[in-house]
Amino acid sequence: MKTQIANQNYLSIYEDKIEHLDDRRGLDLTIFLVDDNKVYLKLLEQELSKNPKYRIYSFLSGEECLEKLYLSPDIAIVDYHLDERNDHAANGDVILEKIKAICNHTEVIIISG
């Protein structure tokens, strides 16, 4: 139960930040979700997909996300610790730098459990 409440609190923080961007742009938003934890990734995806103005793309690794940057995301929500499943995976700070180098307009939110 405590985990569910904590997850809802985190989700409301992200939703507030995303809605702020949504209000500024007034357009549909493309959002990338990057987390190597399938459960948390699905939780974020389900919650954010409730808004019909959000196009959600989910990735289990930063490398998968980088391959799809041609979709030009408005927002990327990236887990800091992306090495849970693969010791050689780049962590969120590295992925953030690569996203900004390719799509400097993309807002990046780093999360950590």
Phi, psi and chi 1 to 4 in degrees:
 res  aa     phi    psi   chi1   chi2   chi3   chi4
   1 MET       -  -43.3 -175.1   67.8  159.1      -
   2 LYS   -61.7  -38.5  -72.8 -177.7 -178.5 -179.3
   3 THR   -63.0  -42.1  -58.0      -      -      -
   4 GLN   -62.9  -43.3 -175.2  177.3   11.3      -
   5 ILE   -65.0  -43.4  -68.1  169.2      -      -
   6 ALA   -61.4  -43.8      -      -      -      -
   7 ASN   -62.4  -39.4  -73.9  -21.3      -      -
   8 GLN   -65.1  -38.1  -72.0  172.3  -20.1      -
   9 ASN   -64.2  -44.8  -71.5  -21.5      -      -
  10 TYR   -61.5  -44.5  -74.8  123.9      -      -
  11 LEU   -61.0  -40.0  -72.7  171.7      -      -
  12 SER   -66.3  -33.9   67.8      -      -      -
  13 ILE   -64.0  -46.5  -68.3  167.9      -      -
  14 TYR   -65.4  -41.3  -57.9  133.3      -      -
  15 GLU   -61.9  -39.4  -72.9  173.5  -25.8      -
  16 ASP   -61.1  -44.4  -71.1  -14.6      -      -
  17 LYS   -65.6  -41.1  -68.6 -176.9 -176.9  -55.2
  18 ILE   -67.7  -42.2  -68.0  168.9      -      -
  19 GLU   -62.9  -34.8  -74.7  175.9   11.3      -
  20 HIS   -60.2  -45.5  173.3   70.3      -      -
  21 LEU   -65.7  -40.1  -71.6  169.4      -      -
  22 ASP   -60.1  -44.2 -170.6   24.1      -      -
  23 ASP   -63.3  -38.3  -70.0  -17.8      -      -
  24 ARG   -68.1  -38.3  -75.5 -167.3  -24.7 -159.5
  25 ARG   -92.7  -33.6  -62.3  174.4 -166.5 -135.1
  26 GLY    66.2   17.6      -      -      -      -
  27 LEU  -123.7  171.5  -55.2  169.1      -      -
  28 ASP   -63.8  147.7  -71.0   -4.9      -      -
  29 LEU  -114.5  137.0  -66.2  175.7      -      -
  30 THR   -96.4  121.7  -61.2      -      -      -
  31 ILE  -121.3  127.7  -58.7  173.1      -      -
  32 PHE   -99.1  132.8  -81.4   16.1      -      -
  33 LEU  -113.5  127.4  -55.6  175.9      -      -
  34 VAL  -130.3  113.0 -174.5      -      -      -
  35 ASP  -157.2  135.8 -160.8  -41.0      -      -
  36 ASP   -84.6   -1.4   59.1  -15.0      -      -
  37 ASN   -95.2  107.7 -177.9  -44.4      -      -
  38 LYS   -59.4  -37.4  -70.9 -179.2 -177.4 -179.1
  39 VAL   -66.4  -48.9  173.5      -      -      -
  40 TYR   -67.4  -37.0 -165.3   66.7      -      -
  41 LEU   -61.0  -44.9 -174.1   63.9      -      -
  42 LYS   -64.9  -39.2 -168.8   67.4  173.6  171.7
  43 LEU   -60.0  -49.3  174.9   70.6      -      -
  44 LEU   -60.7  -45.5  -80.8  171.6      -      -
  45 GLU   -60.8  -46.7 -177.0  179.1   -4.3      -
  46 GLN   -62.1  -42.8  -73.8  176.3  -21.5      -
  47 GLU   -68.5  -47.0 -169.5   62.8   31.8      -
  48 LEU   -72.6  -28.3  -67.7  174.7      -      -
  49 SER   -73.2   -4.9   64.5      -      -      -
  50 LYS   -66.6  -23.4  -69.3  177.4 -177.5  177.1
  51 ASN   -90.8  117.7 -172.7  -36.1      -      -
  52 PRO   -67.6  -11.6   22.6  -30.3      -      -
  53 LYS   -85.6   -4.3  -67.2  177.2   74.0  175.6
  54 TYR  -103.4  125.0  -60.5  163.8      -      -
  55 ARG   -97.8  113.4  -71.5 -176.2  -52.7  -86.2
  56 ILE  -103.1  131.6  -51.2  -65.3      -      -
  57 TYR  -124.2  128.2  -64.4   88.5      -      -
  58 SER  -111.3  140.9  -62.4      -      -      -
  59 PHE  -137.4  139.0  -53.5   99.1      -      -
  60 LEU   -87.7   -4.5  -72.6  169.0      -      -
  61 SER  -148.4  156.3   74.4      -      -      -
  62 GLY   -65.5  -33.6      -      -      -      -
  63 GLU   -64.0  -40.6  -69.4   77.1   11.9      -
  64 GLU   -61.4  -42.6  -71.9  177.8   36.0      -
  65 CYS   -59.6  -46.7  164.2      -      -      -
  66 LEU   -61.6  -33.3  -64.7  174.1      -      -
  67 GLU   -66.3  -21.1  -69.4  174.3    6.3      -
  68 LYS  -106.8   12.7  -60.4  -66.9 -175.8 -179.1
  69 LEU   -64.0  -15.3  -76.3  178.8      -      -
  70 TYR   -62.8  -15.8   64.8   85.3      -      -
  71 LEU   -76.6   -5.9  -65.6  170.0      -      -
  72 SER    52.7   67.8 -167.2      -      -      -
  73 PRO   -66.4  146.4   27.0  -34.8      -      -
  74 ASP   -80.0  -36.2  -62.1  -66.0      -      -
  75 ILE  -137.4  140.8  -58.4  168.3      -      -
  76 ALA  -126.9  123.6      -      -      -      -
  77 ILE  -104.2  113.5  -59.6  174.4      -      -
  78 VAL  -123.1  127.8 -178.9      -      -      -
  79 ASP   -67.5  139.6 -178.6   28.5      -      -
  80 TYR   -70.5  -42.3 -179.4   79.2      -      -
  81 HIS   -97.1   92.1  -61.9  -74.7      -      -
  82 LEU  -101.6   17.7  -70.1  171.1      -      -
  83 ASP  -108.0   18.7   56.0    0.3      -      -
  84 GLU   -64.9  -40.8 -177.2  177.3  -61.1      -
  85 ARG   -96.4  -20.8  -66.0  167.7   24.6  122.9
  86 ASN  -143.3  112.8  178.2   -6.7      -      -
  87 ASP   -60.9  -20.4  -68.8  -20.9      -      -
  88 HIS   -98.9    3.7  -58.2  -68.8      -      -
  89 ALA   -71.3  145.6      -      -      -      -
  90 ALA   -72.0  139.8      -      -      -      -
  91 ASN   -80.7  171.4  -87.3  -31.6      -      -
  92 GLY   -57.5  -36.0      -      -      -      -
  93 ASP   -65.3  -36.6   57.4  -21.0      -      -
  94 VAL   -69.5  -42.4  173.7      -      -      -
  95 ILE   -63.8  -41.3  -60.5  -57.3      -      -
  96 LEU   -55.4  -49.3  177.3  145.6      -      -
  97 GLU   -59.9  -40.8  -70.2  177.1   17.2      -
  98 LYS   -69.9  -39.0  -68.7 -179.1  178.2 -175.2
  99 ILE   -61.7  -48.2  -70.1  171.3      -      -
 100 LYS   -64.4  -31.6  -68.2  -53.8 -108.8  179.4
 101 ALA   -69.2  -31.8      -      -      -      -
 102 ILE   -96.1  -41.4  -63.2  168.1      -      -
 103 CYS  -127.7   78.3  -65.8      -      -      -
 104 ASN   -66.2  -15.0   64.5   -7.3      -      -
 105 HIS   -80.5  -15.0   72.9  -78.8      -      -
 106 THR   -72.1  127.7  -60.3      -      -      -
 107 GLU   -82.3  131.3  -61.2  -72.2  -17.7      -
 108 VAL  -116.5  128.8 -179.2      -      -      -
 109 ILE  -113.2  121.3  -59.8  169.7      -      -
 110 ILE   -94.5  131.0  -62.9  -72.2      -      -
 111 ILE  -119.2  157.8   59.0  175.4      -      -
 112 SER  -151.8  137.6 -179.9      -      -      -
 113 GLY   -92.6      -      -      -      -      -
